[in-house]
Amino acid sequence: MPVHRVAAPGWKWYRLVMNKDFPNAQLLTTPQALAQVLDAGTKPLVLDLRPAEDFAAGHVPGAVHIDLWGVSLIDTDPAPLAAFMWMIDHVLVARGVDGATPVVVYDEQSGIRAARAFWFLEYFGHPRVQMLDGGFTAWTRARLPVTRDAQAPPKSTWSGTPQAARIATWRDVKDRLHAPDAVIVDTRSDAEHSGAIVRAKRGGAIPGAVHIEWTRNLTADGDFKPASELRRIYEQAGVTPDKEVITYCQGGYRAAHAYLALRLLGYPRVRNYTGSWKEWGDREDLPIEGPRA
């Protein structure tokens, strides 16, 4: 495949042209493109979101390990939200994130761990973040080099600027219930959406939510489906670019995956309800659609 060079202030970026027709194709990179840029003079910061034991067994050369799994927020009122995001910002900076260096995130596939890191970085206003499409599985399938060597992350004092348009709180969701210009997308499993599996004080779904499980975004190989397939999935469910879209799951991980899928498709208004069902289902003052047979 041909290589295109994309220039931006302070660094250069290379990517392979992907035949997926995404309006925002620059949000993904391929194993081959990442391998080329790692051999170039200006390198991105590569963040491996997999479990520590997987990173230790082998990773992309030069990658820095960061595991945000299990670090969730279940109260999106202003004070706890600010405290949680301060902590995430601090962790990202401790792993070398700055505003001048492009960042590539990956996990085992185009998965929810990397998607959540992608969303955090966009929330903090990072100007250039990409996901490695297909993740570490695609990297090894391409027979690219793997190492067990680890290195200290670069030093950084960067502090992100929160982008309110990227996030939804419980108040935002409540305000947008049944709004004609908004749609809420439930990315959980069928059993969670129906209430057969209960993972909060109450089971069920946010009223009026459209159900599109996050796994439908991916091919059998674990990379993103082409734009035409993703667009059909979402638009047939009424999730169209003219609407504000709020995604949710149990704790904001799977919701971040749908957020990225819709960003790839060029949707202009997409927000991740990071508190998701754990917060909504625990709050008995908020309405739900109860368990269904």
N, C-alpha and C positions, 0 to 999 in steps of 0.2 A: 504493500500500500504506500501511496505517496506521503511525504512528510511536509507539513506546513510549519513555518516558523511564525510565531505570534510574539510581537514585541510589546513591552509595557515598561513604564518608567523604572529604571534600576535593575531590571533583569530581563532575560529572554526565556521563552517557553516554547517547547516543541510538542506537537501532538500528531498522532496519526489520524487521518481522516477516517471516521467510522461510518459505515453504511447503515446507520439507524435513523437518520433524518431528524434528529432532535433539534429544535430551534435553539436550545441552550446546550449544544453538544460539548462546549468547553468545560462543562461541569464534570465530565468524565474524562479519564485517560485510559489508554490500553497498556498492557504489559510491555509491548514493543516500544511504545512512545516513552514510557517511564524509564525503560532500560537505556534509551538513547539520551534522555536528558540527564540521567545519573552519570553518564560518561562525558557530559558536556562540562564546561567551566562553571556555570552557575547552577547549583543544585537546589531542588525543593527540599523542604522538610517533609520526610515521609513518616507518618504515624501509623504504627501497627496496633490495631484495637483488639487483637485476639487475646485469649487468656495467656498469662505469663508462661505457662509450661509449653504452649504452642510456639510462642516467640523464641523461647530458649532452644527448642528443637530445630529451628531454622526460620530465617526471615529474609526479606529483601535487604540486600547490602545497604548499610547506612541508616536503616530504619530505626526509629526510636519507639520504645514500647510505652503505651499508655492504655490503661484498662479502666473504663468508666462504667463497667457493668455493675448493676446493683446500686449505683449512686443516683437516686431518684428524688423527686420533689412531689409531695402529696398535699401541699398547701400553697396555692398561688396567690394568696393575699400579699399585699405589697412588701411587708417586712420579711417574711420567710422567702419570698421569691428573690428579693435583693440579696439576702444572705447566701442563698443557694448559688446564685449566679456569680457572686463574688468568689465563692469556693471553686467553681468550675473555671472561671477566668484564671485564678491562681494556679490551678493544676495545669492548664494549657500553657501558661507562661513558663512554669517549671519544666515543661517538656520541650521548651525552645521555640514556641510560637511567637512570631513577631509580625508586624504589619508589612514588612518589606519582602519577606520570603514566601513564595508560594507554598502551599501545603497540599500534600496528597495523603488521603486517609484510605486504609484498607482493612478488611478482616478476611475471613475464610472465603467468602464469596462477595457479591454485591449485597452485603447484609445489613442488619439493623444496628450492629455495633458501630460500623463505619458511618452509616447514615446519620446516626445520632451525633457523632463527632462533627460530621459535615454541617448539621443544623446548628450546633453550638457555635461553630466558627462563623457561619453566616449571621447568626444572632448577634455576635460580637462585632460584626462589621468587617470581617477579614476580606480583603479585596480579591483574593484568588485562592480558592479551595477547590479541590477535585477529589472524586472517588476513583480508585482503581477498579474499573469494571471487571467483574469476575473474581476480584480479590486474589488472595494468595494461591488459590486453586488454579486460576487462569495463569498466574505467573509461572508456577511449576509446570503446568501443561505446555507452556511455551518453551520449556527447557532453559529458562533463564537462571542466572546464578543465585544460589542461596548460601547464606552464611549463618554461623552461630556466634560470630563475633558481635559484641555489643559495645557501644560507645556512649559517652556522656552526651546529653543533649546540649545544644548551644545555649549560651546565656541570653536572656531576654528580660527586658523590663516593660514590654508592651502591655498595654491595658486596652481591651476592646471597648467599643462604644455600643451599648445595647441598641438594637434595632426593634422598636416596638411592633413594627409591622410583621415581624417574623414569629411572634409568640401570641398565644391566646391564654387568658386566665379563665377561671370559672365564670367570672362576671362577663367577660367578652362572649363566651359561649351562650350564657343565659340570654344576653341581649340580642343574640343573632338567631335564637330559636325561631324556626318557621319564617324567617325573613325571606322574601322572594328573591333577593339578590345575594343570598348566601346559601351554602350547603355544608353540612357536617358529615365527615367521612369516618366511619368506624372501620379500623384496619385489623381488628381482632379476628379470632377464629369464629367459625359458625357457632360453636357451642357457647363461647363467651357472649357473642352478640345476642343469641336467643335467650340467654340466662340459664342454660343447662349447666354451665360451669360458672360458679360464683367466686370472684376473687376480690370482693370488697364487702362492705356491710350489706349491700343489696346487689342482686344480679339484674341484668337487663341491658338496656342501651339508652343513650341520650335520645330524647324524643325527636323523631323525624330524621334520624341519621341514616345515611346511605351506607350499606355494608359492602366493602370491597377489601377482602383479606389481603394483607401486604404481599403474600407469596405470589399473588397473581401478577406482580410487576416483573417477575423473573422467568427466565427460560429454565429448562431442565439442567443446564450447565451452571446456573447460578449467576448469570449476568443479566442486565436489563433487556427486556424485550424491545423490539424496534418501536419507534414512535407511533407508527400506524396501529400497531396492536394495542399499545397502552392507551392511545387516544380513543380507540373504539371501546375499550373496557370502561373508561371513566365517563365518556360522553353518553354511552347507552344507559348509564346509571343516573344521568342528570347532572354530572359533575362537569360543568362547562367553563371555558375560560372567562366568560363574562361575569362569573360569580366569585365572590370571596369564598375561599375554601378553608375550612378548619378541620384538621385531621386529629384523630385521637386513637388511643389503644388502652393499655393498662397503665403504662408509666412513661409514655412519650418516645419509646424506641421504635416500634413499628409505625407509629404516626410519623416519625422523622423519615422513614423510608418512603412513605407516600408523599410526604413533603418534597423529597428529592425527585421522585418520579414526575410530579406535577411541575416542579421547577424546570426539569429537563424538557417538558412539553411546552414551556413558555408561559405557563399560567402566571398572571401578574400579581395575584393576591392570594398567597398561601400562608397559613399560620399553623403552627404545631401547638396543640393544647397539651402542654408538657405535664400538667397534673393528671390529665386523662381520667380513665374510669376509676382508678383507686381513689382519687379525690372526689369525683362526682358521685360515685356509688356510696361512698362513706358519708356524704353530706345529705342528711334526710330532709333538708329544706329545699333540695333541688329535684325537679321532676324527672321521672324515668319512664321508659316503656318497659313494663315488667316482663318476666319470663314468659316465653311462648312455647307452645307444644311443637 
